[in-house]
Amino acid sequence: QKQAALAAIADAASLDALEEQRLAALGKKGWVSLALKTLGQMNPEERTAAAPAIQSARAEIADAIETKKAALETAALEAQLARETIDLTLPTQAAPRGSVHPVSQVMDELAEIFADLGFAVATGPEIDDDWHNFTALNMDETHPARAMHDTFYFPDQTSEGREILLRTHTSPVQIRSMLAQGAPIRLIAPGRVYRSDSDATHTPMFHQVEGLVVDKDIHLGHLKWTLETFFKAFFEREDIVLRLRPSYFPFTEPSVEVDVGYSTEGGRRVVGGHGDAPGHAWMELGGSGMVNCRVLEFAGIDPDEYQGFAFGLGIDRIAMLKYGMNDLRAFFDGDPRWLAHYGFSP
Ligand code: PHE
């Protein structure tokens, strides 16, 4: 019986077959186990005579099973390794990777440059109400400038009696920040704004950065210095020339529009130089001015004690200027080839 069992163990073709043999011999009802039980019923002499053969049979079979088991496992592993070869010379498929978008890049640059000038970054809701977007900025219900903003309203929706809209500029963040923290203030507020307008140079969603400084004895000179310092750092050129052109905004008084001198080199606009110099022209970058006293009052700040300046710049436009793009709409198409063309690759 032992020889037959050892032969069957050696012949076992799989771990399952081997386990069957183990149960047949060493399992509770296996023949070795049964033989061991018979020892209990024997008298001492019989037991001394029979025990060694049974015990050595048990040890031999257990050994044989152990050895066979190791051999079967090694064979299985080798078979698996042979099956699963990896060809390291096969070409891989390039996984497309995204990159930082120029708008995000410029927002980061803005925050960094203004941080050096002591400006914090503020944010406000893109869904706002007409009080923050217009009224508190000195544009009451009948103000004609409201119509000029091509506002997206949420029809039939109001909040505390105020109409709900998509903010048309980042200026409502001025109001929210002044109400929340009072004076003095030094902040920028970059973000998305919305106007119902669409052509080669206008998209219904675009980006602005608001700037607001409120403190004692603030005047237009501070505004000019801040913008010049910012643009020199942003465009990494010392020859930036700004022109502050008298203008009108309900929320600033006086108001000025900010133009920068540029020239065209190889079809590409390059900032720098005086806009009236030969081969040069002026380009508008945004609006600004001294915060209107009425606005300070709406925001709970005493205009006899504090003055302020504010500006609003088009982020998409200054991004196009810095990185040489010419079509605003491509900014929002999300085409990685367009990004890569302008050097925005991972
Ligand atoms: N909010 C104005 C606009 O969107 C820009 C601006 C901001 C002008 C701050 C003056 C001061 O046109």
Residues whose N, C-alpha, C, O or C-beta is under 5 A from the ligand:
A	BS01	LIG	T168 H169 S171 F249 T252 G287 S288 G289 A310 F311 G312
